[in-house]
Amino acid sequence: DTVKEKIEKIKDKFVVLYQGIVTPDRPLDKISKALRIIDDDNIVFVVMGKASDAIKKELTDLYANTVFMDYIPSPQHLLVTQYANIGIANYDYSNLNNLFCAPNKIYEYSKFGLPMITSENIGLSETVGEFGAAVCVDFLDVEQIVCAVKKIRDDHQTYSDNAKKFYYLIDNFNTIKKVINNLEKNEN
């Protein structure tokens, strides 16, 4: 399937999107269980990233309305992102990178006004969480995920507006420029 063909399969659905690597430190099974509890045939769980056959089977067994898009190279993956309704950014507490990361995907999601469900780590709760662009949850707690999906779905416009505001108020280019200037000053 081409990217356009993949988009055709999801474009009229309420898309909960996970984009990234599919590894044990970013578990997706609780999301599948939460979506099964919500039990809405219009909700599709799109997993964009390489996943083993075992993980694909596990997730589709848990939630039949799951679509795997495998890896789509950047920036083509953003063609799919813009059709989503909720973006997932989940990281466990297994290492410092996960605890303090503020992944690029929060900017990819917010560029399209995509509300997020994220981990409660500081790099997410103190950014998109504080901005009202995300609901931060413990991804081991299925009920918290259920509540987050419902909360965003019920007030999607507010979360979407907040995501756009977050994107446009954060000037990453200027921040990177300042960091580079500071590094250059410290070298001299």
Secondary structure, DSSP 8 states (H G I E B T S, - for coil): --HHHHHHHHTTSEEEEEES---TTS--HHHHHHHHHH--TTEEEEEES---HHHHHHHHHH-SSEEE-----TTTHHHHHTT-SEEEE---SSSHHHHH---THHHHHHHTT--EEEESSHHHIIIIITTTSEEEE-TT-HHHHHHHHHHHHHTHHHHHHHHHHHHHH--HHHHHHHHHHHHHHHH-
